[in-house]
Amino acid sequence: MRVAIHQPHYLPWLGLIDKIDRSDLVVVLDHVQYERQGWQNRNYLASKNGPVLLTIPLIRGRSRDRISDKEIDNSSDWREKHLRTLTEHCYGKAPFWPEFQEGIQRFYATEWDRLVDVSLASTRLVLDGFGIATPIVRAGELGEFPGRKSELLAQICAKVGATSLLCGGGARHYIDRQVFRRYGVGLEWQDFRHPHYAQTGRGSGDFLPRMAALDLLLNAGPGGVRLLREARDTGPAGPSADSAAPSAGAGGSAASSG
């Protein structure tokens, strides 16, 4: 079973949606420390004038707060502002706005209290639009994991019965392959390739990559997932892999310790 593990992101970018689509199960890493100035509570949308950054305001809390602890500051009108930006500046004239308008309005009509909940809901909104049904579980609901970094990821993989972990390309520089061999878990590399498509209000030579995945959904509709999958075929078929080369004992002990 191929598993992906990723922190929750508000309006996730297309690379995360691609990773979820390639996986049999996704574990949301919600019990690790929240990263200030990261991408867990913000992302870009495309407008005719360029990228527009949407950010969810958070209650400051403590420096070591976990992602699951982070509370939203609902004293501001951020939901109304984000919906207005989507409607008036980005996607009100997009081809598939009428199809998804009701669901998006319902999403922003909900008063969310915790960042993890709004992040997962925004992710599910996009996944449902593309027809991607990969199961998602929260790491915090799976039990306690004493490990850190590669050890933590390997323990989670063992807990859910993963045979391989699908990693983004950046993980090549820090992931410890020996740890995963010890747990009997193989490593696969996503090697994401961004599809190009027509963006509302922008010319063909003025494409903005790395926007929130909502950009593809509202411009290309449910069929946008086909563009996502076709982009993978521009290179070697399927993710590249490292063999786990485990022993039965290592895999068994890892599973029992998770």
C-alpha positions in Angstrom: 0.0 0.0 0.0 1.4 3.4 -1.0 1.0 6.1 1.6 1.6 9.8 1.6 2.1 11.8 4.8 1.7 15.6 4.6 0.9 18.5 6.9 -2.6 20.1 6.3 -2.6 23.1 4.0 -5.4 25.6 3.5 -6.3 25.6 -0.2 -3.6 23.2 -1.0 -1.4 23.5 -4.1 -1.6 21.2 -7.1 1.4 19.2 -6.1 -0.3 18.0 -2.9 -3.4 17.0 -4.8 -1.2 15.0 -7.2 0.4 13.2 -4.3 -3.0 12.4 -2.8 -4.2 11.1 -6.2 -1.2 8.8 -6.5 -1.7 7.3 -3.0 -3.8 4.6 -1.5 -4.0 6.4 1.9 -3.0 9.9 3.1 -2.0 10.6 6.7 -2.4 14.2 7.7 0.5 15.2 10.0 -1.6 17.3 12.4 0.3 16.6 15.6 3.6 18.2 14.8 4.7 21.8 15.5 3.0 24.6 13.6 5.4 26.5 11.3 5.1 30.2 11.4 5.4 31.9 8.0 4.8 28.6 6.3 2.0 27.5 4.0 -0.3 25.9 6.4 -2.7 28.8 6.6 -2.3 30.5 3.2 -1.9 30.1 -0.5 -2.0 31.9 -3.8 -4.8 32.2 -6.3 -4.5 33.5 -9.9 -6.0 36.8 -11.0 -5.6 38.7 -14.2 -3.2 41.0 -12.3 -1.1 38.2 -10.9 -1.0 36.0 -7.8 -3.3 36.9 -4.9 -2.3 35.6 -1.4 -5.1 34.5 0.9 -4.2 34.1 4.6 -6.3 32.7 7.5 -5.6 34.8 10.6 -4.7 32.8 13.6 -4.7 33.4 17.4 -1.1 33.8 18.3 -0.9 31.0 20.9 2.4 29.5 22.0 5.6 29.1 19.9 5.4 25.3 20.3 1.7 24.9 19.4 0.9 21.8 17.3 -1.0 22.3 14.1 -4.0 20.7 15.7 -3.9 23.3 18.4 -4.0 26.4 16.2 -7.1 28.4 16.5 -8.5 30.7 13.9 -9.0 34.4 14.8 -12.6 34.9 13.8 -12.7 38.5 15.0 -11.9 39.5 11.4 -14.1 39.0 8.3 -11.5 36.8 6.6 -14.1 34.4 5.2 -16.1 37.2 3.5 -12.9 38.7 2.2 -11.6 35.4 0.8 -15.0 34.6 -0.9 -15.1 38.1 -2.3 -11.6 37.8 -3.7 -12.5 34.4 -5.3 -15.7 35.8 -6.8 -14.7 39.4 -7.9 -11.0 39.2 -8.6 -10.1 35.6 -9.5 -12.8 33.1 -10.6 -16.2 34.7 -10.9 -15.9 34.4 -14.7 -14.1 31.1 -14.7 -15.7 28.3 -16.9 -16.6 26.1 -13.9 -17.4 28.7 -11.3 -21.2 28.1 -11.8 -20.7 24.4 -11.1 -18.8 24.8 -7.9 -20.1 28.2 -6.7 -22.6 26.7 -4.2 -20.1 24.4 -2.6 -17.5 27.2 -2.2 -20.1 29.6 -0.8 -21.2 26.9 1.7 -17.6 26.4 2.7 -17.0 30.1 3.5 -20.4 30.3 5.2 -19.1 27.9 7.9 -17.4 29.4 10.9 -14.3 27.3 11.5 -12.6 27.3 14.8 -9.4 25.3 14.1 -7.0 25.6 11.3 -6.7 21.8 10.8 -10.5 21.5 10.2 -10.7 24.3 7.6 -7.5 23.0 5.9 -8.9 19.5 5.5 -12.3 20.8 4.4 -10.7 23.0 1.7 -8.7 19.9 0.6 -11.7 17.7 0.4 -13.6 20.4 -1.5 -11.0 20.1 -4.3 -10.6 16.4 -4.1 -14.4 15.9 -4.4 -14.5 18.2 -7.4 -11.9 16.1 -9.2 -13.5 12.9 -8.1 -10.4 11.8 -6.0 -11.6 9.4 -3.3 -8.3 8.6 -1.5 -9.0 8.0 2.2 -7.5 10.6 4.6 -6.7 10.0 8.3 -5.1 12.3 10.9 -1.9 11.2 12.6 -3.2 12.5 15.9 -6.0 9.9 15.8 -3.6 7.0 15.2 -1.9 7.0 18.6 1.3 8.2 20.1 4.6 8.2 18.0 7.8 8.7 20.0 10.0 9.2 16.9 11.1 12.4 15.2 11.8 13.2 11.5 12.4 10.0 9.5 11.7 7.8 12.5 8.3 9.5 13.0 7.3 9.0 9.4 8.4 5.4 9.4 6.5 4.7 12.5 3.4 6.1 11.0 3.9 4.0 7.9 4.2 0.9 10.0 1.1 1.8 12.0 -1.1 2.0 8.9 0.5 -1.0 7.1 2.2 0.9 4.4 4.6 -0.9 2.0 5.9 2.4 0.6 5.9 6.1 1.3 5.4 8.6 -1.5 7.7 11.6 -0.9 8.1 15.0 -2.6 11.4 15.6 -4.3 12.6 17.9 -1.5 12.6 15.0 0.9 15.6 13.4 -0.9 17.9 15.8 0.9 16.9 14.9 4.5 15.1 11.6 4.6 17.0 8.7 6.2 16.7 5.7 3.9 18.2 3.4 6.5 15.4 4.1 8.9 12.8 3.1 6.4 14.6 -0.1 5.5 14.6 -1.0 9.2 10.9 -0.6 9.3 10.3 -2.5 6.0 8.9 0.5 4.1 10.0 1.5 0.6 10.4 5.0 -0.6 9.0 6.4 -3.8 9.6 9.9 -5.3 6.8 12.0 -6.7 8.7 14.0 -9.2 5.7 16.3 -9.7 5.3 17.9 -13.2 2.9 20.9 -13.3 0.3 20.8 -16.1 -0.4 23.9 -18.2 -4.0 25.0 -18.9 -6.0 28.1 -19.7 -6.3 30.4 -16.8 -9.2 32.9 -16.7 -8.1 36.4 -17.7 -4.6 35.4 -18.6 -3.0 34.8 -22.0 -1.4 31.5 -23.0 2.1 32.8 -22.6 1.4 34.3 -19.1 0.7 31.1 -17.1 1.0 31.2 -13.4 2.2 27.9 -11.9 2.0 26.8 -8.3 -1.3 28.3 -7.5 -3.9 26.7 -5.2 -5.4 23.6 -6.8 -8.7 25.4 -6.9 -7.3 27.3 -9.9 -7.2 24.1 -12.0 -10.6 23.0 -10.8 -12.4 26.2 -11.6 -10.6 26.6 -15.0 -10.7 23.0 -16.2 -13.5 21.4 -14.1 -13.6 17.8 -13.0 -11.6 16.9 -16.2 -8.7 18.8 -14.8 -7.6 15.7 -13.0 -6.9 14.2 -16.4 -4.5 17.0 -17.2 -2.8 16.4 -13.8 -2.3 12.7 -14.6 -1.2 13.3 -18.2 1.5 15.7 -17.0 3.1 12.7 -15.2 3.4 10.8 -18.5 5.8 13.5 -19.8 8.6 11.7 -17.9 9.3 8.1 -16.8 6.2 6.2 -16.1 5.3 6.2 -12.4 7.2 7.5 -9.4 10.8 6.4 -9.0 11.5 4.2 -6.1 14.1 3.0 -3.5 13.8 -0.6 -2.4 13.1 -1.1 1.2 15.0 -4.4 1.3 13.5 -5.3 4.7 13.8 -8.3 6.9 10.6 -9.8 8.3 11.7 -9.1 11.8 12.3 -5.4 11.2 8.9 -4.9 9.7 7.2 -6.8 12.4 8.9 -4.9 15.3 8.2 -1.6 13.7 4.5 -2.3 13.3 4.2 -3.4 16.9 6.0 -0.4 18.3 3.7 2.1 16.4 
